[in-house]
Amino acid sequence: MTRRIDIVEVGPRDGLQNDPATLTTDQKLDFITRLEAAGVRRMETGAFVSPRAVPKMADSGDVFRRLDRSRPTRHIALALNEKGVRRALSAGADEINFVLVAGEGFGRRNQGMSPQDSADMLALCAPLIHEAGVPLSATISVAFGDPYDGDIDPAIVANLAAQAQRAGAAEIALGDTIGVATPWDVQARVARVRLEAPDVYLRAHFHNTRGAGLANVFAAVEAGIDVIDASCGGIGGCPFAPAATGNVATEDVVYMLHRAGFETGIDLDRMIDTATWLQGTLGHEISSSLSRAGGFPTG
């Protein structure tokens, strides 16, 4: 049987949170509808964080409340603390993605927490999420490198993963927030995390800041990871990570996987069309290759 790789579309959250353009709530909902029409079934739809720190996510509650719930899409809400979790649950999130942080410098600037503080906060919030009957996942940000502190000890990442497993997270994403990983880093990090958190699914989240994004996706798939985060058009970045450019582009990832014989459930032509629409709506060029070159074969 053909192996399936599931794509978690993060464009509406990670993609838009640091973009120069500011989309209206209606434009965000249009974006989400187009992604769903392209086959996206799991999506990071918004973030319940401080509107002062991340103003482009200030309307996440409205976005969630206005979603077309007749579609078979799981809408994920990102949260950093109990207040964010409660807001996300109130807005009707289908899943909570809780952010842990592997780097002290980034953690203090992004969420005012050390790595252990973020794990303690997850332990505090997890019972609330479980009681609500909502799936819990966790992303370990700057899992490969911190823009302020440099390289991250793999032992820190593995320890955070183990604590997330004990808190009941069903899935853990290893986040290359600033795009510094190499394929060899990915394989080694995955192996180390599996030793200390063997009972959770792993997901991979890569930024293409230094051009290694697709190579890292390949390494993750080769290491047995079946869930990849990607952002339509390759948009994205973090306000607290200097020079952190966009995520790997969904259409580029899907093209690579389809050409290799994997299934994703994504209609590549529709995803390219969505990226083209997004470029016009944002009013600036996007970074994905497929939005320029198209797929192959072409006809």
Contacts in CASP RR format, 6 or more apart in sequence:
PFRMAT RR
TARGET T0000
AUTHOR 0000-0000-0000
METHOD contacts of the structure
MODEL  1
MTRRIDIVEVGPRDGLQNDPATLTTDQKLDFITRLEAAGVRRMETGAFVS
PRAVPKMADSGDVFRRLDRSRPTRHIALALNEKGVRRALSAGADEINFVL
VAGEGFGRRNQGMSPQDSADMLALCAPLIHEAGVPLSATISVAFGDPYDG
DIDPAIVANLAAQAQRAGAAEIALGDTIGVATPWDVQARVARVRLEAPDV
YLRAHFHNTRGAGLANVFAAVEAGIDVIDASCGGIGGCPFAPAATGNVAT
EDVVYMLHRAGFETGIDLDRMIDTATWLQGTLGHEISSSLSRAGGFPTG
2 261 0 8 1.000
2 262 0 8 1.000
2 263 0 8 1.000
3 226 0 8 1.000
3 262 0 8 1.000
3 263 0 8 1.000
4 226 0 8 1.000
4 262 0 8 1.000
4 263 0 8 1.000
4 264 0 8 1.000
4 265 0 8 1.000
5 221 0 8 1.000
5 226 0 8 1.000
5 227 0 8 1.000
5 228 0 8 1.000
5 257 0 8 1.000
5 262 0 8 1.000
5 263 0 8 1.000
5 264 0 8 1.000
6 41 0 8 1.000
6 42 0 8 1.000
6 226 0 8 1.000
6 227 0 8 1.000
6 228 0 8 1.000
6 264 0 8 1.000
7 40 0 8 1.000
7 42 0 8 1.000
7 227 0 8 1.000
7 228 0 8 1.000
7 229 0 8 1.000
7 230 0 8 1.000
7 250 0 8 1.000
7 253 0 8 1.000
7 254 0 8 1.000
7 264 0 8 1.000
7 265 0 8 1.000
7 266 0 8 1.000
8 42 0 8 1.000
8 43 0 8 1.000
8 44 0 8 1.000
8 76 0 8 1.000
8 203 0 8 1.000
8 227 0 8 1.000
8 228 0 8 1.000
8 229 0 8 1.000
8 230 0 8 1.000
9 35 0 8 1.000
9 40 0 8 1.000
9 42 0 8 1.000
9 43 0 8 1.000
9 44 0 8 1.000
9 230 0 8 1.000
9 231 0 8 1.000
9 232 0 8 1.000
9 250 0 8 1.000
10 43 0 8 1.000
10 44 0 8 1.000
10 205 0 8 1.000
10 229 0 8 1.000
10 230 0 8 1.000
10 231 0 8 1.000
10 247 0 8 1.000
11 31 0 8 1.000
11 35 0 8 1.000
11 43 0 8 1.000
11 44 0 8 1.000
11 231 0 8 1.000
11 232 0 8 1.000
11 235 0 8 1.000
11 236 0 8 1.000
11 247 0 8 1.000
11 250 0 8 1.000
12 28 0 8 1.000
12 31 0 8 1.000
12 32 0 8 1.000
12 35 0 8 1.000
12 43 0 8 1.000
12 44 0 8 1.000
12 45 0 8 1.000
12 46 0 8 1.000
12 63 0 8 1.000
13 44 0 8 1.000
13 45 0 8 1.000
13 46 0 8 1.000
13 47 0 8 1.000
13 57 0 8 1.000
13 60 0 8 1.000
13 76 0 8 1.000
13 78 0 8 1.000
14 44 0 8 1.000
14 229 0 8 1.000
14 231 0 8 1.000
14 236 0 8 1.000
14 237 0 8 1.000
14 238 0 8 1.000
14 247 0 8 1.000
15 231 0 8 1.000
15 234 0 8 1.000
15 235 0 8 1.000
15 236 0 8 1.000
15 237 0 8 1.000
15 246 0 8 1.000
15 247 0 8 1.000
16 23 0 8 1.000
16 28 0 8 1.000
16 56 0 8 1.000
16 57 0 8 1.000
16 235 0 8 1.000
16 236 0 8 1.000
17 47 0 8 1.000
17 54 0 8 1.000
17 56 0 8 1.000
17 57 0 8 1.000
17 236 0 8 1.000
17 237 0 8 1.000
17 238 0 8 1.000
17 239 0 8 1.000
18 56 0 8 1.000
18 236 0 8 1.000
18 237 0 8 1.000
18 238 0 8 1.000
18 239 0 8 1.000
18 244 0 8 1.000
19 56 0 8 1.000
19 235 0 8 1.000
19 236 0 8 1.000
19 282 0 8 1.000
20 282 0 8 1.000
20 284 0 8 1.000
21 281 0 8 1.000
21 282 0 8 1.000
21 283 0 8 1.000
21 284 0 8 1.000
22 56 0 8 1.000
23 31 0 8 1.000
23 56 0 8 1.000
23 281 0 8 1.000
23 282 0 8 1.000
25 59 0 8 1.000
25 62 0 8 1.000
25 63 0 8 1.000
25 66 0 8 1.000
27 281 0 8 1.000
28 59 0 8 1.000
28 63 0 8 1.000
29 63 0 8 1.000
29 66 0 8 1.000
29 67 0 8 1.000
31 232 0 8 1.000
31 274 0 8 1.000
31 278 0 8 1.000
31 281 0 8 1.000
32 43 0 8 1.000
32 45 0 8 1.000
32 63 0 8 1.000
32 67 0 8 1.000
33 68 0 8 1.000
34 270 0 8 1.000
34 273 0 8 1.000
34 274 0 8 1.000
34 277 0 8 1.000
35 43 0 8 1.000
35 232 0 8 1.000
35 271 0 8 1.000
35 274 0 8 1.000
36 43 0 8 1.000
36 68 0 8 1.000
36 71 0 8 1.000
36 73 0 8 1.000
37 267 0 8 1.000
37 270 0 8 1.000
37 274 0 8 1.000
38 266 0 8 1.000
38 267 0 8 1.000
38 270 0 8 1.000
38 271 0 8 1.000
38 273 0 8 1.000
38 274 0 8 1.000
39 265 0 8 1.000
39 266 0 8 1.000
39 267 0 8 1.000
39 270 0 8 1.000
40 73 0 8 1.000
40 266 0 8 1.000
41 72 0 8 1.000
41 73 0 8 1.000
41 74 0 8 1.000
41 265 0 8 1.000
42 73 0 8 1.000
42 74 0 8 1.000
42 76 0 8 1.000
42 95 0 8 1.000
43 73 0 8 1.000
43 74 0 8 1.000
43 75 0 8 1.000
43 76 0 8 1.000
44 76 0 8 1.000
44 77 0 8 1.000
44 78 0 8 1.000
44 97 0 8 1.000
44 229 0 8 1.000
45 60 0 8 1.000
45 63 0 8 1.000
45 64 0 8 1.000
45 67 0 8 1.000
45 75 0 8 1.000
45 76 0 8 1.000
45 77 0 8 1.000
45 93 0 8 1.000
46 57 0 8 1.000
46 60 0 8 1.000
46 61 0 8 1.000
46 63 0 8 1.000
46 64 0 8 1.000
46 76 0 8 1.000
46 77 0 8 1.000
46 78 0 8 1.000
47 54 0 8 1.000
47 57 0 8 1.000
47 60 0 8 1.000
47 77 0 8 1.000
47 78 0 8 1.000
47 79 0 8 1.000
48 57 0 8 1.000
48 60 0 8 1.000
48 61 0 8 1.000
48 77 0 8 1.000
48 78 0 8 1.000
48 79 0 8 1.000
48 83 0 8 1.000
48 84 0 8 1.000
48 85 0 8 1.000
48 87 0 8 1.000
48 88 0 8 1.000
48 91 0 8 1.000
49 57 0 8 1.000
49 78 0 8 1.000
49 79 0 8 1.000
49 80 0 8 1.000
49 84 0 8 1.000
51 57 0 8 1.000
51 58 0 8 1.000
53 239 0 8 1.000
54 239 0 8 1.000
60 77 0 8 1.000
60 91 0 8 1.000
61 87 0 8 1.000
61 91 0 8 1.000
64 75 0 8 1.000
64 77 0 8 1.000
64 88 0 8 1.000
64 91 0 8 1.000
64 92 0 8 1.000
64 93 0 8 1.000
65 91 0 8 1.000
65 92 0 8 1.000
67 75 0 8 1.000
73 94 0 8 1.000
74 94 0 8 1.000
74 95 0 8 1.000
74 135 0 8 1.000
75 92 0 8 1.000
75 93 0 8 1.000
75 94 0 8 1.000
75 95 0 8 1.000
76 93 0 8 1.000
76 94 0 8 1.000
76 95 0 8 1.000
76 96 0 8 1.000
76 97 0 8 1.000
76 137 0 8 1.000
77 88 0 8 1.000
77 91 0 8 1.000
77 92 0 8 1.000
77 93 0 8 1.000
77 95 0 8 1.000
77 96 0 8 1.000
77 97 0 8 1.000
78 97 0 8 1.000
78 98 0 8 1.000
78 99 0 8 1.000
78 139 0 8 1.000
79 85 0 8 1.000
79 87 0 8 1.000
79 88 0 8 1.000
79 96 0 8 1.000
79 97 0 8 1.000
79 98 0 8 1.000
79 99 0 8 1.000
79 125 0 8 1.000
80 98 0 8 1.000
80 99 0 8 1.000
80 111 0 8 1.000
80 113 0 8 1.000
80 118 0 8 1.000
80 121 0 8 1.000
81 111 0 8 1.000
81 121 0 8 1.000
81 125 0 8 1.000
82 121 0 8 1.000
82 124 0 8 1.000
82 125 0 8 1.000
82 128 0 8 1.000
85 96 0 8 1.000
85 98 0 8 1.000
85 125 0 8 1.000
85 128 0 8 1.000
85 129 0 8 1.000
86 128 0 8 1.000
88 96 0 8 1.000
89 96 0 8 1.000
89 128 0 8 1.000
89 129 0 8 1.000
89 132 0 8 1.000
89 134 0 8 1.000
93 134 0 8 1.000
94 134 0 8 1.000
94 135 0 8 1.000
95 134 0 8 1.000
95 135 0 8 1.000
95 136 0 8 1.000
95 137 0 8 1.000
96 129 0 8 1.000
96 134 0 8 1.000
96 135 0 8 1.000
96 136 0 8 1.000
96 137 0 8 1.000
97 137 0 8 1.000
97 138 0 8 1.000
97 139 0 8 1.000
97 173 0 8 1.000
98 121 0 8 1.000
98 122 0 8 1.000
98 125 0 8 1.000
98 126 0 8 1.000
98 129 0 8 1.000
98 136 0 8 1.000
98 137 0 8 1.000
98 138 0 8 1.000
98 139 0 8 1.000
98 164 0 8 1.000
98 169 0 8 1.000
99 110 0 8 1.000
99 111 0 8 1.000
99 118 0 8 1.000
99 138 0 8 1.000
99 139 0 8 1.000
99 141 0 8 1.000
100 115 0 8 1.000
100 118 0 8 1.000
100 119 0 8 1.000
100 122 0 8 1.000
100 138 0 8 1.000
100 139 0 8 1.000
100 140 0 8 1.000
100 141 0 8 1.000
100 160 0 8 1.000
100 163 0 8 1.000
100 164 0 8 1.000
101 107 0 8 1.000
101 110 0 8 1.000
101 111 0 8 1.000
101 113 0 8 1.000
101 114 0 8 1.000
101 115 0 8 1.000
101 118 0 8 1.000
101 140 0 8 1.000
101 141 0 8 1.000
101 142 0 8 1.000
102 115 0 8 1.000
102 140 0 8 1.000
102 141 0 8 1.000
102 142 0 8 1.000
102 143 0 8 1.000
102 145 0 8 1.000
102 146 0 8 1.000
102 152 0 8 1.000
102 156 0 8 1.000
102 157 0 8 1.000
102 160 0 8 1.000
103 115 0 8 1.000
103 142 0 8 1.000
103 145 0 8 1.000
103 146 0 8 1.000
103 149 0 8 1.000
103 152 0 8 1.000
103 156 0 8 1.000
104 114 0 8 1.000
104 115 0 8 1.000
104 146 0 8 1.000
104 148 0 8 1.000
104 149 0 8 1.000
105 146 0 8 1.000
105 148 0 8 1.000
105 149 0 8 1.000
106 141 0 8 1.000
106 142 0 8 1.000
106 146 0 8 1.000
106 147 0 8 1.000
106 148 0 8 1.000
106 149 0 8 1.000
106 177 0 8 1.000
106 240 0 8 1.000
106 241 0 8 1.000
107 113 0 8 1.000
107 114 0 8 1.000
107 115 0 8 1.000
107 118 0 8 1.000
107 141 0 8 1.000
107 142 0 8 1.000
107 240 0 8 1.000
108 114 0 8 1.000
109 148 0 8 1.000
109 240 0 8 1.000
110 141 0 8 1.000
110 238 0 8 1.000
110 240 0 8 1.000
110 241 0 8 1.000
111 118 0 8 1.000
113 121 0 8 1.000
115 156 0 8 1.000
115 160 0 8 1.000
118 160 0 8 1.000
119 160 0 8 1.000
119 163 0 8 1.000
119 164 0 8 1.000
119 167 0 8 1.000
122 138 0 8 1.000
122 163 0 8 1.000
122 164 0 8 1.000
122 167 0 8 1.000
122 169 0 8 1.000
123 163 0 8 1.000
123 166 0 8 1.000
123 167 0 8 1.000
126 136 0 8 1.000
126 167 0 8 1.000
126 168 0 8 1.000
126 169 0 8 1.000
129 136 0 8 1.000
130 136 0 8 1.000
130 168 0 8 1.000
135 170 0 8 1.000
136 167 0 8 1.000
136 168 0 8 1.000
136 169 0 8 1.000
136 170 0 8 1.000
137 169 0 8 1.000
137 170 0 8 1.000
137 171 0 8 1.000
137 172 0 8 1.000
137 173 0 8 1.000
137 203 0 8 1.000
138 164 0 8 1.000
138 167 0 8 1.000
138 169 0 8 1.000
138 171 0 8 1.000
138 172 0 8 1.000
138 173 0 8 1.000
139 172 0 8 1.000
139 173 0 8 1.000
139 175 0 8 1.000
139 203 0 8 1.000
139 205 0 8 1.000
140 157 0 8 1.000
140 160 0 8 1.000
140 161 0 8 1.000
140 164 0 8 1.000
140 172 0 8 1.000
140 173 0 8 1.000
140 174 0 8 1.000
140 175 0 8 1.000
141 175 0 8 1.000
141 177 0 8 1.000
142 152 0 8 1.000
142 175 0 8 1.000
142 177 0 8 1.000
142 178 0 8 1.000
142 241 0 8 1.000
143 152 0 8 1.000
143 157 0 8 1.000
143 174 0 8 1.000
143 175 0 8 1.000
143 176 0 8 1.000
143 177 0 8 1.000
143 189 0 8 1.000
144 152 0 8 1.000
144 174 0 8 1.000
144 175 0 8 1.000
144 176 0 8 1.000
144 179 0 8 1.000
144 180 0 8 1.000
144 181 0 8 1.000
144 185 0 8 1.000
144 186 0 8 1.000
144 189 0 8 1.000
145 151 0 8 1.000
145 152 0 8 1.000
145 176 0 8 1.000
145 177 0 8 1.000
145 178 0 8 1.000
145 180 0 8 1.000
145 181 0 8 1.000
146 152 0 8 1.000
146 178 0 8 1.000
147 178 0 8 1.000
147 241 0 8 1.000
147 242 0 8 1.000
147 243 0 8 1.000
147 244 0 8 1.000
154 188 0 8 1.000
154 189 0 8 1.000
154 192 0 8 1.000
155 192 0 8 1.000
157 174 0 8 1.000
157 189 0 8 1.000
157 192 0 8 1.000
157 193 0 8 1.000
158 192 0 8 1.000
158 193 0 8 1.000
158 195 0 8 1.000
158 196 0 8 1.000
158 197 0 8 1.000
159 196 0 8 1.000
161 172 0 8 1.000
161 193 0 8 1.000
161 196 0 8 1.000
161 197 0 8 1.000
161 200 0 8 1.000
162 196 0 8 1.000
162 197 0 8 1.000
164 172 0 8 1.000
164 197 0 8 1.000
164 200 0 8 1.000
165 172 0 8 1.000
165 197 0 8 1.000
165 199 0 8 1.000
165 200 0 8 1.000
169 200 0 8 1.000
170 200 0 8 1.000
170 201 0 8 1.000
171 200 0 8 1.000
171 201 0 8 1.000
171 202 0 8 1.000
171 203 0 8 1.000
171 227 0 8 1.000
172 193 0 8 1.000
172 197 0 8 1.000
172 200 0 8 1.000
172 201 0 8 1.000
172 202 0 8 1.000
172 203 0 8 1.000
173 202 0 8 1.000
173 203 0 8 1.000
173 204 0 8 1.000
173 205 0 8 1.000
173 227 0 8 1.000
173 229 0 8 1.000
174 186 0 8 1.000
174 189 0 8 1.000
174 190 0 8 1.000
174 193 0 8 1.000
174 202 0 8 1.000
174 203 0 8 1.000
174 204 0 8 1.000
174 205 0 8 1.000
175 204 0 8 1.000
175 205 0 8 1.000
175 206 0 8 1.000
175 229 0 8 1.000
176 205 0 8 1.000
176 206 0 8 1.000
176 207 0 8 1.000
176 213 0 8 1.000
176 216 0 8 1.000
177 205 0 8 1.000
177 207 0 8 1.000
177 238 0 8 1.000
177 241 0 8 1.000
177 244 0 8 1.000
178 207 0 8 1.000
178 209 0 8 1.000
178 238 0 8 1.000
178 241 0 8 1.000
178 243 0 8 1.000
178 244 0 8 1.000
179 206 0 8 1.000
179 207 0 8 1.000
179 208 0 8 1.000
179 209 0 8 1.000
179 210 0 8 1.000
179 212 0 8 1.000
179 213 0 8 1.000
179 244 0 8 1.000
180 209 0 8 1.000
180 210 0 8 1.000
181 189 0 8 1.000
181 206 0 8 1.000
181 212 0 8 1.000
181 213 0 8 1.000
181 216 0 8 1.000
182 212 0 8 1.000
182 215 0 8 1.000
182 216 0 8 1.000
183 212 0 8 1.000
183 215 0 8 1.000
183 216 0 8 1.000
183 218 0 8 1.000
183 219 0 8 1.000
184 219 0 8 1.000
186 204 0 8 1.000
186 216 0 8 1.000
186 219 0 8 1.000
186 220 0 8 1.000
186 223 0 8 1.000
187 219 0 8 1.000
187 222 0 8 1.000
187 223 0 8 1.000
190 202 0 8 1.000
190 220 0 8 1.000
190 223 0 8 1.000
190 224 0 8 1.000
190 225 0 8 1.000
191 223 0 8 1.000
193 202 0 8 1.000
194 202 0 8 1.000
201 226 0 8 1.000
201 227 0 8 1.000
202 224 0 8 1.000
202 225 0 8 1.000
202 227 0 8 1.000
203 225 0 8 1.000
203 227 0 8 1.000
203 228 0 8 1.000
203 229 0 8 1.000
204 216 0 8 1.000
204 217 0 8 1.000
204 220 0 8 1.000
204 225 0 8 1.000
204 227 0 8 1.000
204 228 0 8 1.000
204 229 0 8 1.000
205 228 0 8 1.000
205 229 0 8 1.000
205 247 0 8 1.000
206 212 0 8 1.000
206 213 0 8 1.000
206 216 0 8 1.000
206 217 0 8 1.000
206 220 0 8 1.000
206 228 0 8 1.000
206 229 0 8 1.000
206 247 0 8 1.000
206 248 0 8 1.000
207 213 0 8 1.000
207 236 0 8 1.000
207 237 0 8 1.000
207 244 0 8 1.000
207 245 0 8 1.000
207 246 0 8 1.000
207 247 0 8 1.000
207 248 0 8 1.000
208 214 0 8 1.000
208 234 0 8 1.000
208 245 0 8 1.000
208 246 0 8 1.000
208 247 0 8 1.000
208 248 0 8 1.000
208 249 0 8 1.000
208 287 0 8 1.000
209 243 0 8 1.000
209 244 0 8 1.000
209 245 0 8 1.000
209 246 0 8 1.000
213 248 0 8 1.000
214 248 0 8 1.000
214 252 0 8 1.000
214 253 0 8 1.000
214 256 0 8 1.000
216 248 0 8 1.000
217 228 0 8 1.000
217 248 0 8 1.000
217 253 0 8 1.000
217 256 0 8 1.000
218 256 0 8 1.000
220 228 0 8 1.000
221 228 0 8 1.000
221 257 0 8 1.000
221 262 0 8 1.000
228 248 0 8 1.000
228 253 0 8 1.000
229 247 0 8 1.000
229 248 0 8 1.000
230 247 0 8 1.000
230 248 0 8 1.000
230 249 0 8 1.000
230 250 0 8 1.000
230 252 0 8 1.000
230 253 0 8 1.000
230 254 0 8 1.000
231 246 0 8 1.000
231 247 0 8 1.000
231 248 0 8 1.000
231 249 0 8 1.000
231 250 0 8 1.000
232 249 0 8 1.000
232 250 0 8 1.000
232 251 0 8 1.000
232 271 0 8 1.000
232 274 0 8 1.000
232 275 0 8 1.000
232 278 0 8 1.000
232 288 0 8 1.000
233 249 0 8 1.000
233 250 0 8 1.000
233 251 0 8 1.000
233 275 0 8 1.000
233 278 0 8 1.000
233 279 0 8 1.000
233 286 0 8 1.000
233 287 0 8 1.000
233 288 0 8 1.000
233 291 0 8 1.000
234 246 0 8 1.000
234 247 0 8 1.000
234 248 0 8 1.000
234 249 0 8 1.000
234 250 0 8 1.000
234 252 0 8 1.000
234 275 0 8 1.000
234 286 0 8 1.000
234 287 0 8 1.000
234 288 0 8 1.000
235 246 0 8 1.000
235 247 0 8 1.000
235 278 0 8 1.000
235 282 0 8 1.000
235 286 0 8 1.000
235 287 0 8 1.000
236 245 0 8 1.000
236 246 0 8 1.000
236 247 0 8 1.000
237 244 0 8 1.000
237 245 0 8 1.000
237 246 0 8 1.000
237 247 0 8 1.000
238 244 0 8 1.000
245 287 0 8 1.000
246 287 0 8 1.000
249 275 0 8 1.000
249 286 0 8 1.000
249 287 0 8 1.000
249 288 0 8 1.000
249 289 0 8 1.000
249 290 0 8 1.000
249 291 0 8 1.000
250 266 0 8 1.000
250 271 0 8 1.000
250 275 0 8 1.000
250 288 0 8 1.000
251 268 0 8 1.000
251 271 0 8 1.000
251 272 0 8 1.000
251 275 0 8 1.000
251 288 0 8 1.000
251 290 0 8 1.000
251 291 0 8 1.000
252 288 0 8 1.000
252 289 0 8 1.000
252 290 0 8 1.000
254 264 0 8 1.000
254 266 0 8 1.000
254 268 0 8 1.000
254 271 0 8 1.000
255 268 0 8 1.000
255 290 0 8 1.000
255 295 0 8 1.000
255 296 0 8 1.000
257 264 0 8 1.000
258 264 0 8 1.000
258 268 0 8 1.000
259 296 0 8 1.000
268 290 0 8 1.000
268 295 0 8 1.000
269 295 0 8 1.000
271 290 0 8 1.000
272 290 0 8 1.000
272 291 0 8 1.000
272 294 0 8 1.000
272 295 0 8 1.000
275 286 0 8 1.000
275 288 0 8 1.000
275 290 0 8 1.000
275 291 0 8 1.000
276 291 0 8 1.000
278 286 0 8 1.000
279 285 0 8 1.000
279 286 0 8 1.000
279 291 0 8 1.000
END
